[in-house]
Amino acid sequence: MTRAVILILGITIFLSGNSLGQYLDIDFPDKTPKLYAEGIINLNNRFQQNLTMTSDGKEHLITITDSALWRYQRILRIKNMDTEIAVDTPQFVKDFEYQNEWFIGEAMLSPDNKHLFFVADYPPDLWRSVRNEIGEWNKPTKLDDINTTKDDWYPTFSKYNNVYFTNGTIFRSGEEYNSRDTVLIPFSNPDLRDPCISPNEDYIIFAAIDSTNYGKSDLYVSFKDRNGNWGKAMNLGDKINTEFREFAPYISPDEKYLFFSRRDKWQNASFSNIYWVSMEAIFDLKD
């Protein structure tokens, strides 16, 4: 694949003196999902997915894809500077050295805001960048100690800086990132995708295909029981899941909102957007 250069230049959006606080949107959702930050995160005629943010909400990262081939084209950074929003492509993305194919996305920030994991190259592996003293991201390194021989996807952190990821099977690695353990979720289909671990590691949300699906890919949740075992996974229901593909769940740092992506189809898509919904919609399933 020819290595194209599609990198966004710095853009500043002024907010007419209104501070947004932790989020880039003030139209907070209830148990019915809403598009997140239209005009900032979600733009018409752009394909966006996979959101993560710092604990103070001052930095958001999303993945930009294409329509035809579902390729990860770049990681985009959105900085919330109170009365203005700055949008750019981080330098480590511009400088990334691909060995196989140009493919980069699924950024995930650690709870302490010091580490950034993502997938890159194709077939994809996990990579990590560490924030330097001026707040920028250092040159990333590949996580050879935990990468598998299959395609590795979707890193996600608990508050203990343990990372979860998947190649169809979900794995967990401690904060030294030098070994991995298998995470077994009771589910009819062994091919589990996009795991999102809760801050306390007491529940996990993931994407999968099952007989209970409403569409092409649904979101499910599994809660740990009092013995530390994962319970049977439950579909998040028809307010969140639709006839389209729901994927890429992400729990906000304050655990109030679930963000997720929805796309009509992987290839030749007509839309790919990021939504948010109150976490009460998920906690209700535990009750």
Backbone as CSV, one residue per row, in Angstrom:
resi,resn,N_x,N_y,N_z,CA_x,CA_y,CA_z,C_x,C_y,C_z
1,MET,0.846,-1.196,0.000,0.000,0.000,0.000,0.881,1.246,0.000
2,THR,0.568,2.173,-0.894,1.340,3.409,-0.947,1.128,4.208,0.318
3,ARG,2.239,4.700,0.875,2.128,5.467,2.104,1.719,6.884,1.794
4,ALA,0.427,7.154,1.905,-0.084,8.492,1.648,0.166,9.371,2.855
5,VAL,0.152,10.656,2.640,0.311,11.594,3.748,-0.974,12.405,3.850
6,ILE,-1.804,12.044,4.830,-3.051,12.778,5.077,-2.996,13.222,6.532
7,LEU,-2.387,14.360,6.767,-2.186,14.855,8.124,-2.838,16.227,8.248
8,ILE,-3.567,16.400,9.318,-4.288,17.658,9.491,-3.355,18.727,10.067
9,LEU,-3.467,19.936,9.548,-2.712,21.058,10.077,-3.394,21.572,11.332
10,GLY,-2.687,22.412,12.086,-3.283,22.948,13.304,-4.509,23.795,13.000
11,ILE,-5.594,23.522,13.703,-6.836,24.270,13.525,-7.300,24.725,14.894
12,THR,-7.750,25.962,15.000,-8.264,26.473,16.261,-9.733,26.844,16.096
13,ILE,-10.562,26.374,17.021,-11.988,26.663,17.007,-12.291,27.525,18.227
14,PHE,-12.840,28.707,18.027,-13.144,29.605,19.133,-14.561,29.354,19.642
15,LEU,-14.753,29.458,20.954,-16.008,29.067,21.587,-16.781,30.253,22.164
16,SER,-16.557,31.418,21.620,-17.320,32.616,22.014,-17.297,32.873,23.516
17,GLY,-16.154,32.580,24.146,-16.000,32.869,25.560,-16.613,31.856,26.493
18,ASN,-17.219,30.789,25.973,-17.863,29.795,26.824,-16.905,28.654,27.133
19,SER,-16.685,28.370,28.411,-15.830,27.263,28.815,-16.635,25.970,28.827
20,LEU,-16.057,24.900,28.287,-16.765,23.626,28.200,-16.510,22.722,29.397
21,GLY,-15.520,23.005,30.213,-15.217,22.132,31.341,-14.536,20.856,30.889
22,GLN,-14.865,19.734,31.559,-14.171,18.479,31.280,-14.507,17.915,29.903
23,TYR,-15.728,18.167,29.431,-16.178,17.587,28.169,-16.256,18.646,27.076
24,LEU,-16.284,18.181,25.835,-16.386,19.074,24.695,-17.831,19.294,24.285
25,ASP,-18.751,18.986,25.172,-20.175,19.049,24.887,-20.911,19.350,26.201
26,ILE,-21.940,20.165,26.142,-22.734,20.452,27.340,-24.142,19.856,27.236
27,ASP,-24.416,19.159,26.137,-25.708,18.490,25.967,-25.567,17.055,26.481
28,PHE,-25.574,16.919,27.816,-25.267,15.640,28.440,-26.363,14.611,28.165
29,PRO,-25.985,13.371,27.902,-26.980,12.350,27.579,-27.553,11.684,28.826
30,ASP,-28.728,11.084,28.675,-29.275,10.219,29.711,-29.029,8.775,29.269
31,LYS,-30.007,7.908,29.370,-29.814,6.506,29.004,-30.004,6.245,27.515
32,THR,-30.267,7.317,26.773,-30.347,7.222,25.315,-29.122,7.907,24.719
33,PRO,-28.345,7.228,23.876,-27.111,7.819,23.348,-27.358,9.066,22.497
34,LYS,-26.367,9.960,22.536,-26.349,11.145,21.685,-24.998,11.239,20.995
35,LEU,-24.989,11.887,19.839,-23.721,12.206,19.208,-22.920,13.113,20.139
36,TYR,-21.625,12.873,20.223,-20.770,13.648,21.119,-20.101,14.793,20.371
37,ALA,-20.270,16.001,20.889,-19.535,17.181,20.440,-19.578,17.349,18.922
38,GLU,-20.811,17.486,18.400,-20.956,17.704,16.962,-20.252,19.006,16.551
39,GLY,-19.536,18.956,15.464,-18.772,20.099,14.987,-17.352,20.143,15.514
40,ILE,-17.059,19.311,16.532,-15.700,19.226,17.073,-15.172,17.797,16.938
41,ILE,-15.855,16.857,17.597,-15.483,15.441,17.488,-16.125,14.817,16.254
42,ASN,-17.427,14.994,16.136,-18.155,14.444,14.988,-18.327,15.511,13.917
43,LEU,-17.710,15.299,12.779,-17.846,16.198,11.641,-18.535,15.473,10.502
44,ASN,-19.413,16.174,9.815,-20.061,15.595,8.649,-19.029,15.241,7.582
45,ASN,-19.249,14.138,6.910,-18.383,13.679,5.816,-16.972,13.308,6.281
46,ARG,-16.806,13.060,7.596,-15.554,12.521,8.118,-15.894,11.251,8.885
47,PHE,-14.987,10.287,8.899,-15.232,9.002,9.548,-14.366,8.927,10.797
48,GLN,-15.011,9.021,11.976,-14.302,9.103,13.247,-14.766,7.988,14.176
49,GLN,-13.838,7.520,15.017,-14.142,6.463,15.981,-13.068,6.450,17.059
50,ASN,-13.246,5.570,18.096,-12.200,5.293,19.091,-11.765,6.534,19.867
51,LEU,-12.561,6.949,20.833,-12.240,8.138,21.623,-11.564,7.756,22.935
52,THR,-10.619,8.606,23.363,-10.036,8.549,24.697,-9.743,9.984,25.135
53,MET,-9.614,10.211,26.463,-9.357,11.567,26.943,-8.523,11.528,28.223
54,THR,-7.861,12.621,28.515,-7.163,12.762,29.779,-8.181,12.913,30.905
55,SER,-7.729,12.728,32.137,-8.640,12.752,33.285,-9.301,14.113,33.478
56,ASP,-8.665,15.201,33.003,-9.273,16.533,33.113,-10.021,16.935,31.841
57,GLY,-10.021,16.074,30.824,-10.730,16.354,29.587,-10.054,17.362,28.680
58,LYS,-8.851,17.790,29.027,-8.176,18.819,28.241,-7.586,18.277,26.934
59,GLU,-7.454,16.980,26.853,-6.909,16.380,25.636,-7.752,15.169,25.262
60,HIS,-8.310,15.187,24.073,-9.029,14.062,23.504,-8.231,13.524,22.321
61,LEU,-8.338,12.228,22.089,-7.735,11.617,20.911,-8.780,10.741,20.239
62,ILE,-8.858,10.807,18.926,-9.755,9.961,18.158,-8.998,9.386,16.961
63,THR,-9.592,8.375,16.344,-9.041,7.779,15.136,-9.864,8.218,13.941
64,ILE,-9.174,8.601,12.882,-9.833,8.951,11.630,-9.624,7.795,10.654
65,THR,-10.708,7.349,10.023,-10.638,6.230,9.090,-11.105,6.682,7.703
66,ASP,-11.041,5.762,6.762,-11.625,6.044,5.455,-12.950,5.303,5.329
67,SER,-13.616,5.491,4.230,-14.891,4.829,3.988,-14.721,3.494,3.273
68,ALA,-13.927,3.490,2.230,-13.908,2.340,1.329,-13.278,1.097,1.931
69,LEU,-12.107,1.242,2.554,-11.343,0.074,2.997,-11.258,-0.063,4.505
70,TRP,-11.878,0.848,5.261,-11.740,0.847,6.715,-10.272,0.752,7.115
71,ARG,-9.514,1.778,6.731,-8.114,1.882,7.126,-7.989,2.953,8.193
72,TYR,-7.159,2.694,9.211,-6.853,3.725,10.205,-5.876,4.704,9.563
73,GLN,-6.336,5.907,9.317,-5.523,6.874,8.590,-4.629,7.721,9.500
74,ARG,-5.161,8.107,10.655,-4.346,8.906,11.561,-5.015,8.989,12.924
75,ILE,-4.238,9.419,13.910,-4.750,9.749,15.235,-4.822,11.267,15.315
76,LEU,-5.963,11.763,15.717,-6.184,13.199,15.793,-6.282,13.613,17.255
77,ARG,-5.664,14.760,17.596,-5.700,15.274,18.965,-6.552,16.538,19.010
78,ILE,-7.427,16.614,20.014,-8.268,17.786,20.214,-7.956,18.334,21.609
79,LYS,-7.430,19.543,21.684,-7.075,20.159,22.959,-8.147,21.159,23.374
80,ASN,-8.655,20.993,24.588,-9.658,21.888,25.156,-8.943,22.952,25.983
81,MET,-8.888,24.159,25.435,-8.192,25.259,26.109,-9.198,26.299,26.593
82,ASP,-10.243,25.813,27.272,-11.297,26.633,27.874,-12.142,27.366,26.834
83,THR,-11.650,28.448,26.269,-12.480,29.210,25.332,-12.134,28.922,23.877
84,GLU,-11.257,28.002,23.629,-10.944,27.620,22.261,-10.497,26.168,22.213
85,ILE,-10.659,25.571,21.052,-10.307,24.179,20.803,-9.227,24.143,19.729
86,ALA,-8.128,23.446,20.000,-7.067,23.295,19.007,-7.046,21.846,18.531
87,VAL,-6.977,21.662,17.221,-6.993,20.338,16.617,-5.719,20.148,15.811
88,ASP,-5.027,19.017,16.071,-3.818,18.741,15.295,-3.547,17.241,15.265
89,THR,-2.492,16.863,14.573,-1.991,15.493,14.561,-0.720,15.451,15.390
90,PRO,-0.647,14.635,16.443,0.571,14.574,17.262,1.807,14.240,16.424
91,GLN,2.940,14.767,16.850,4.166,14.597,16.082,4.563,13.127,15.937
92,PHE,4.308,12.310,16.982,4.709,10.909,16.888,3.934,10.181,15.795
93,VAL,2.727,10.659,15.487,1.949,10.076,14.396,2.560,10.470,13.050
94,LYS,2.920,11.734,12.922,3.546,12.207,11.677,4.866,11.498,11.405
95,ASP,5.613,11.198,12.485,6.956,10.631,12.324,6.996,9.112,12.351
96,PHE,5.853,8.457,12.534,5.868,7.005,12.727,6.480,6.305,11.521
97,GLU,7.356,5.329,11.795,8.061,4.591,10.751,7.390,3.238,10.536
98,TYR,6.671,3.116,9.448,5.932,1.896,9.148,6.849,0.871,8.494
99,GLN,6.720,-0.370,8.950,7.494,-1.451,8.355,6.701,-2.175,7.258
100,ASN,5.393,-2.193,7.385,4.553,-2.919,6.437,3.611,-1.980,5.699
101,GLU,2.527,-1.588,6.362,1.548,-0.715,5.729,1.199,0.453,6.631
102,TRP,0.814,1.540,6.019,0.417,2.746,6.738,-0.940,2.498,7.403
103,PHE,-0.929,2.393,8.748,-2.122,2.039,9.505,-1.855,2.423,10.952
104,ILE,-2.632,3.338,11.512,-2.370,3.788,12.880,-3.662,4.310,13.511
105,GLY,-3.949,3.870,14.756,-5.177,4.308,15.401,-5.376,3.661,16.758
106,GLU,-6.614,3.734,17.262,-7.006,3.160,18.542,-6.131,3.642,19.698
107,ALA,-5.916,4.947,19.766,-5.154,5.506,20.879,-5.910,5.326,22.191
108,MET,-5.170,5.063,23.265,-5.770,4.932,24.598,-4.827,5.525,25.627
109,LEU,-5.331,6.478,26.420,-4.540,7.141,27.448,-4.657,6.399,28.774
110,SER,-3.540,6.303,29.490,-3.554,5.701,30.821,-4.194,6.679,31.808
111,PRO,-4.724,6.175,32.936,-5.384,7.059,33.911,-4.486,8.160,34.456
112,ASP,-3.176,7.922,34.536,-2.275,8.966,35.029,-1.845,9.930,33.918
113,ASN,-2.365,9.732,32.707,-2.108,10.610,31.557,-0.660,10.584,31.076
114,LYS,0.140,9.627,31.555,1.564,9.592,31.210,1.900,8.621,30.090
115,HIS,0.991,7.690,29.814,1.243,6.677,28.794,0.136,6.710,27.753
116,LEU,0.525,6.484,26.511,-0.434,6.411,25.431,-0.149,5.135,24.641
117,PHE,-1.121,4.248,24.605,-1.019,3.021,23.812,-1.811,3.213,22.514
118,PHE,-1.407,2.513,21.468,-2.143,2.544,20.209,-1.736,1.326,19.390
119,VAL,-2.443,1.093,18.290,-2.062,0.033,17.364,-1.551,0.680,16.089
120,ALA,-0.600,-0.007,15.443,-0.030,0.568,14.223,0.583,-0.517,13.357
121,ASP,0.839,-0.105,12.103,1.352,-0.983,11.061,0.255,-1.988,10.731
122,TYR,0.454,-2.816,9.756,-0.557,-3.835,9.458,0.130,-5.084,8.939
123,PRO,-0.069,-6.256,9.582,-0.979,-6.530,10.698,-0.586,-5.730,11.953
124,PRO,-1.565,-5.323,12.754,-1.289,-4.372,13.834,-0.648,-5.010,15.066
125,ASP,0.216,-4.235,15.708,0.779,-4.552,17.017,0.481,-3.398,17.965
126,LEU,0.678,-3.662,19.263,0.529,-2.613,20.268,1.825,-1.816,20.385
127,TRP,1.684,-0.494,20.518,2.802,0.415,20.703,2.518,1.315,21.903
128,ARG,3.583,1.868,22.483,3.421,2.769,23.623,4.299,4.004,23.458
129,SER,3.729,5.152,23.784,4.490,6.395,23.865,4.367,6.940,25.285
130,VAL,5.440,7.546,25.787,5.466,8.115,27.131,5.518,9.631,27.014
131,ARG,4.725,10.315,27.826,4.697,11.774,27.780,5.989,12.345,28.365
132,ASN,6.568,13.334,27.698,7.821,13.921,28.175,7.564,15.124,29.089
133,GLU,8.635,15.788,29.499,8.525,16.842,30.512,7.777,18.074,30.015
134,ILE,7.655,18.261,28.699,6.913,19.412,28.182,5.503,19.021,27.745
135,GLY,5.112,17.789,28.072,3.745,17.371,27.819,3.487,16.743,26.474
136,GLU,4.528,16.594,25.656,4.362,15.957,24.355,4.690,14.465,24.457
137,TRP,4.430,13.736,23.365,4.619,12.292,23.358,5.938,11.910,22.713
138,ASN,6.725,11.086,23.440,8.015,10.628,22.928,7.837,9.627,21.792
139,LYS,8.925,9.327,21.119,8.914,8.329,20.053,8.422,6.997,20.627
140,PRO,7.439,6.379,20.011,6.849,5.158,20.577,7.740,3.932,20.395
141,THR,7.499,2.938,21.245,8.174,1.647,21.146,7.121,0.545,21.049
142,LYS,7.468,-0.513,20.344,6.544,-1.640,20.192,6.604,-2.504,21.435
143,LEU,5.449,-3.011,21.872,5.357,-3.793,23.106,5.538,-5.280,22.804
144,ASP,6.776,-5.622,22.461,7.071,-6.984,22.029,6.806,-8.016,23.113
145,ASP,6.887,-7.633,24.381,6.711,-8.608,25.467,5.270,-9.069,25.623
146,ILE,4.314,-8.276,25.140,2.915,-8.696,25.284,2.206,-8.888,23.949
147,ASN,2.768,-8.388,22.861,2.148,-8.618,21.564,2.107,-10.112,21.253
148,THR,1.057,-10.538,20.579,0.903,-11.944,20.224,1.323,-12.151,18.771
149,THR,1.196,-13.369,18.307,1.536,-13.669,16.914,0.367,-13.364,15.976
150,LYS,-0.801,-13.013,16.545,-1.953,-12.617,15.750,-2.075,-11.095,15.735
151,ASP,-3.108,-10.577,15.091,-3.361,-9.137,15.082,-3.804,-8.698,16.476
152,ASP,-3.134,-7.706,17.028,-3.455,-7.213,18.375,-4.184,-5.883,18.277
153,TRP,-5.248,-5.746,19.080,-6.143,-4.602,18.963,-6.536,-4.050,20.335
154,TYR,-6.922,-2.825,20.336,-7.725,-2.130,21.324,-7.225,-2.242,22.769
155,PRO,-6.139,-1.538,23.097,-5.696,-1.478,24.491,-6.655,-0.649,25.342
156,THR,-6.795,-1.020,26.602,-7.659,-0.301,27.529,-7.097,-0.446,28.936
157,PHE,-7.207,0.601,29.754,-6.576,0.632,31.065,-7.582,0.612,32.213
158,SER,-7.194,-0.034,33.310,-7.871,0.176,34.580,-7.120,1.269,35.347
159,LYS,-7.636,1.659,36.510,-6.975,2.708,37.287,-5.652,2.236,37.881
160,TYR,-5.402,0.926,37.834,-4.142,0.362,38.321,-3.077,0.331,37.228
161,ASN,-3.392,0.906,36.071,-2.524,0.908,34.893,-2.310,-0.492,34.307
162,ASN,-3.153,-1.458,34.706,-3.173,-2.730,34.002,-3.819,-2.502,32.639
163,VAL,-3.288,-3.142,31.617,-3.816,-2.958,30.274,-4.477,-4.246,29.801
164,TYR,-5.633,-4.104,29.166,-6.352,-5.207,28.538,-6.331,-4.973,27.029
165,PHE,-6.276,-6.041,26.250,-6.327,-5.916,24.794,-6.829,-7.234,24.230
166,THR,-6.956,-7.303,22.907,-7.538,-8.508,22.320,-6.896,-8.855,20.979
167,ASN,-6.873,-10.131,20.668,-6.661,-10.597,19.295,-7.827,-11.511,18.909
168,GLY,-8.947,-11.285,19.545,-10.105,-12.176,19.506,-10.303,-12.768,20.886
169,THR,-9.189,-13.167,21.513,-9.127,-13.511,22.930,-8.709,-12.271,23.710
170,ILE,-9.297,-12.053,24.877,-8.932,-10.897,25.698,-7.774,-11.265,26.608
171,PHE,-6.792,-10.362,26.696,-5.625,-10.546,27.554,-5.506,-9.396,28.535
172,ARG,-4.811,-9.670,29.634,-4.512,-8.658,30.652,-3.018,-8.663,30.912
173,SER,-2.419,-7.455,31.024,-1.008,-7.328,31.352,-0.847,-6.331,32.485
174,GLY,0.024,-6.628,33.451,0.309,-5.708,34.543,1.073,-4.494,34.061
175,GLU,1.233,-3.497,34.927,1.780,-2.210,34.503,3.239,-2.251,34.071
176,GLU,3.934,-3.373,34.286,5.283,-3.506,33.729,5.244,-3.893,32.259
177,TYR,4.088,-4.407,31.808,3.856,-4.757,30.411,4.900,-5.736,29.865
178,ASN,5.215,-6.743,30.688,6.215,-7.720,30.268,5.661,-9.139,30.201
179,SER,4.374,-9.317,30.483,3.736,-10.623,30.382,2.238,-10.416,30.237
180,ARG,1.512,-11.474,29.889,0.064,-11.354,29.700,-0.638,-12.603,30.219
181,ASP,-1.875,-12.429,30.658,-2.738,-13.526,31.095,-4.028,-13.483,30.298
182,THR,-4.641,-14.633,30.110,-5.903,-14.718,29.382,-7.068,-14.364,30.303
183,VAL,-8.013,-13.592,29.787,-9.225,-13.217,30.506,-10.384,-14.006,29.900
184,LEU,-11.034,-14.831,30.698,-12.089,-15.706,30.198,-13.461,-15.136,30.546
185,ILE,-14.210,-14.750,29.522,-15.550,-14.213,29.687,-16.546,-15.256,29.190
186,PRO,-17.525,-15.672,30.006,-18.529,-16.620,29.526,-19.370,-16.003,28.402
187,PHE,-19.207,-16.519,27.199,-19.919,-15.973,26.046,-19.975,-17.032,24.959
188,SER,-21.035,-17.003,24.167,-21.248,-18.046,23.157,-20.222,-17.999,22.029
189,ASN,-19.731,-16.807,21.726,-18.772,-16.627,20.632,-17.401,-16.309,21.224
190,PRO,-16.377,-17.110,20.948,-15.059,-16.857,21.550,-14.330,-15.652,20.961
191,ASP,-14.839,-15.089,19.875,-14.180,-13.958,19.213,-14.695,-12.652,19.815
192,LEU,-14.009,-12.157,20.847,-14.414,-10.945,21.565,-13.520,-9.780,21.152
193,ARG,-14.113,-8.639,20.910,-13.390,-7.485,20.379,-13.575,-6.256,21.258
194,ASP,-12.642,-5.322,21.129,-12.724,-4.002,21.761,-13.068,-4.054,23.241
195,PRO,-12.281,-4.744,24.055,-12.586,-4.789,25.487,-12.337,-3.437,26.147
196,CYS,-13.232,-3.041,27.014,-13.067,-1.821,27.805,-13.227,-2.197,29.264
197,ILE,-12.134,-2.172,30.011,-12.159,-2.570,31.413,-12.587,-1.380,32.277
198,SER,-13.330,-1.642,33.312,-13.756,-0.583,34.224,-12.566,-0.138,35.090
199,PRO,-12.653,1.033,35.706,-11.530,1.513,36.531,-11.107,0.521,37.607
200,ASN,-12.082,-0.128,38.276,-11.783,-1.078,39.358,-11.680,-2.525,38.882
201,GLU,-11.766,-2.729,37.567,-11.692,-4.073,36.978,-12.815,-4.981,37.482
202,ASP,-13.969,-4.372,37.757,-15.097,-5.163,38.247,-16.160,-5.395,37.174
203,TYR,-16.023,-4.786,36.023,-16.856,-5.111,34.866,-16.081,-4.785,33.595
204,ILE,-16.499,-5.402,32.498,-15.827,-5.206,31.223,-16.885,-5.121,30.133
205,ILE,-16.732,-4.155,29.238,-17.634,-3.966,28.103,-16.861,-4.321,26.840
206,PHE,-17.495,-5.024,25.925,-16.794,-5.447,24.709,-17.775,-5.530,23.549
207,ALA,-17.239,-5.674,22.349,-18.039,-5.834,21.144,-17.976,-7.281,20.684
208,ALA,-19.107,-7.791,20.194,-19.151,-9.176,19.742,-20.380,-9.405,18.876
209,ILE,-20.402,-10.577,18.253,-21.548,-11.027,17.471,-22.129,-12.250,18.158
210,ASP,-23.453,-12.274,18.322,-24.112,-13.338,19.071,-25.563,-13.428,18.586
211,SER,-26.251,-14.471,18.981,-27.646,-14.630,18.572,-28.551,-13.550,19.142
212,THR,-28.098,-12.858,20.194,-28.898,-11.784,20.799,-28.653,-10.432,20.132
213,ASN,-27.812,-10.396,19.084,-27.473,-9.129,18.438,-28.686,-8.435,17.828
214,TYR,-28.654,-7.106,17.879,-29.621,-6.286,17.172,-29.114,-5.932,15.787
215,GLY,-27.807,-6.014,15.585,-27.222,-5.654,14.294,-25.953,-6.431,14.037
216,LYS,-25.028,-5.789,13.335,-23.838,-6.469,12.835,-22.764,-6.657,13.903
217,SER,-22.754,-5.811,14.912,-21.817,-5.914,16.032,-22.433,-5.154,17.187
218,ASP,-22.601,-5.812,18.326,-23.247,-5.202,19.490,-22.262,-5.061,20.645
219,LEU,-22.630,-4.221,21.601,-21.865,-4.075,22.832,-22.502,-4.909,23.943
220,TYR,-21.628,-5.537,24.740,-22.040,-6.402,25.848,-21.276,-5.999,27.102
221,VAL,-21.801,-6.390,28.262,-21.109,-6.164,29.522,-21.098,-7.457,30.337
222,SER,-19.986,-7.684,31.034,-19.869,-8.783,31.988,-19.388,-8.199,33.309
223,PHE,-20.083,-8.566,34.410,-19.710,-8.101,35.743,-19.009,-9.230,36.498
224,LYS,-18.064,-8.865,37.351,-17.446,-9.855,38.227,-18.374,-10.163,39.399
225,ASP,-18.387,-11.427,39.806,-19.171,-11.776,40.977,-18.324,-11.606,42.243
226,ARG,-18.882,-11.938,43.401,-18.176,-11.720,44.674,-16.947,-12.604,44.816
227,ASN,-16.852,-13.642,43.981,-15.687,-14.530,44.008,-14.625,-14.143,42.987
228,GLY,-14.875,-13.054,42.278,-13.897,-12.585,41.304,-14.005,-13.236,39.944
229,ASN,-15.101,-13.960,39.688,-15.300,-14.607,38.392,-16.169,-13.729,37.493
230,TRP,-15.916,-13.783,36.199,-16.702,-13.007,35.261,-18.062,-13.660,35.049
231,GLY,-19.109,-12.855,35.124,-20.458,-13.359,34.926,-20.837,-13.430,33.457
232,LYS,-21.944,-14.049,33.184,-22.439,-14.175,31.815,-22.641,-12.793,31.206
233,ALA,-22.147,-12.616,29.994,-22.240,-11.315,29.333,-23.676,-10.996,28.937
234,MET,-24.033,-9.712,29.051,-25.379,-9.246,28.729,-25.326,-8.189,27.637
235,ASN,-26.235,-8.283,26.684,-26.362,-7.285,25.634,-26.800,-5.952,26.245
236,LEU,-26.229,-4.841,25.781,-26.557,-3.531,26.337,-27.916,-3.004,25.894
237,GLY,-28.609,-3.730,25.038,-29.985,-3.376,24.733,-30.156,-2.515,23.498
238,ASP,-31.423,-2.336,23.094,-31.702,-1.706,21.812,-31.661,-0.183,21.836
239,LYS,-31.437,0.432,22.994,-31.197,1.877,23.002,-29.768,2.197,22.598
240,ILE,-28.852,1.283,22.886,-27.446,1.465,22.535,-27.111,0.710,21.253
241,ASN,-27.525,-0.535,21.176,-27.246,-1.350,19.994,-28.352,-1.178,18.950
242,THR,-27.937,-1.137,17.680,-28.863,-0.893,16.582,-28.607,-1.900,15.469
243,GLU,-29.222,-1.666,14.327,-28.986,-2.504,13.158,-27.572,-2.329,12.604
244,PHE,-26.873,-1.290,13.060,-25.537,-1.004,12.550,-24.473,-1.655,13.434
245,ARG,-23.235,-1.246,13.298,-22.128,-1.797,14.088,-21.824,-0.872,15.261
246,GLU,-21.964,-1.364,16.460,-21.535,-0.657,17.668,-20.240,-1.287,18.155
247,PHE,-19.258,-0.460,18.505,-17.933,-0.974,18.859,-17.168,0.119,19.599
248,ALA,-15.918,-0.171,19.950,-15.008,0.798,20.569,-15.581,1.470,21.821
249,PRO,-16.007,0.701,22.840,-16.495,1.321,24.075,-15.352,1.971,24.863
250,TYR,-15.683,3.046,25.534,-14.701,3.756,26.374,-15.441,4.402,27.539
251,ILE,-14.982,4.142,28.753,-15.596,4.687,29.962,-14.893,5.992,30.326
252,SER,-15.653,7.053,30.536,-15.064,8.348,30.871,-14.275,8.256,32.173
253,PRO,-13.255,9.092,32.354,-12.427,9.025,33.568,-13.217,9.140,34.867
254,ASP,-14.357,9.873,34.861,-15.168,9.986,36.074,-16.218,8.880,36.173
255,GLU,-16.216,7.959,35.226,-17.111,6.792,35.175,-18.587,7.198,35.093
256,LYS,-18.862,8.368,34.526,-20.247,8.815,34.385,-20.837,8.482,33.016
257,TYR,-19.964,8.353,32.001,-20.455,8.186,30.637,-19.710,7.070,29.921
258,LEU,-20.450,6.394,29.053,-19.863,5.434,28.131,-19.831,6.075,26.752
259,PHE,-18.663,6.120,26.162,-18.514,6.544,24.775,-18.382,5.290,23.916
260,PHE,-18.903,5.343,22.712,-18.738,4.222,21.797,-18.876,4.727,20.363
261,SER,-18.488,3.876,19.426,-18.546,4.238,18.015,-19.644,3.443,17.322
262,ARG,-20.216,4.046,16.299,-21.239,3.383,15.480,-20.930,3.665,14.013
263,ARG,-20.921,2.600,13.242,-20.600,2.676,11.812,-21.582,1.768,11.076
264,ASP,-22.019,2.171,9.890,-23.029,1.352,9.230,-22.439,0.063,8.669
265,LYS,-21.212,0.088,8.183,-20.522,-1.116,7.717,-19.036,-0.802,7.644
266,TRP,-18.221,-1.865,7.674,-16.776,-1.637,7.703,-16.285,-1.017,6.406
267,GLN,-16.670,-1.589,5.270,-16.202,-1.093,3.976,-17.321,-0.359,3.251
268,ASN,-16.903,0.674,2.497,-17.861,1.516,1.773,-18.938,2.060,2.709
269,ALA,-18.498,2.524,3.860,-19.408,3.052,4.874,-19.944,4.421,4.462
270,SER,-21.140,4.740,4.947,-21.699,6.069,4.720,-21.554,6.959,5.952
271,PHE,-21.272,6.352,7.130,-21.008,7.158,8.318,-20.211,6.334,9.328
272,SER,-19.512,7.025,10.206,-18.822,6.442,11.354,-18.687,7.553,12.384
273,ASN,-19.394,7.432,13.508,-19.471,8.522,14.483,-19.279,8.028,15.905
274,ILE,-19.076,8.973,16.815,-18.832,8.693,18.230,-20.008,9.205,19.057
275,TYR,-20.532,8.352,19.931,-21.693,8.651,20.762,-21.298,8.591,22.240
276,TRP,-22.165,9.179,23.085,-22.012,8.987,24.523,-23.377,8.756,25.155
277,VAL,-23.364,8.055,26.291,-24.590,7.682,26.983,-24.274,7.585,28.470
278,SER,-25.254,7.827,29.309,-25.043,7.721,30.749,-24.684,6.290,31.139
279,MET,-23.724,6.140,32.062,-23.364,4.825,32.534,-24.495,4.163,33.319
280,GLU,-25.512,4.929,33.681,-26.668,4.321,34.358,-27.304,3.250,33.490
281,ALA,-27.205,3.408,32.162,-27.766,2.415,31.257,-27.059,1.071,31.399
282,ILE,-25.791,1.104,31.792,-25.028,-0.131,31.995,-25.222,-0.655,33.415
283,PHE,-25.180,0.251,34.393,-25.331,-0.177,35.800,-26.716,-0.771,36.068
284,ASP,-27.718,-0.350,35.309,-29.059,-0.905,35.463,-29.072,-2.414,35.217
285,LEU,-28.179,-2.871,34.346,-28.138,-4.302,34.011,-27.622,-5.126,35.178
286,LYS,-26.807,-4.511,36.015,-26.301,-5.235,37.195,-27.391,-5.411,38.221
287,ASP,-28.276,-4.456,38.328,-29.355,-4.519,39.306,-30.384,-5.576,38.928
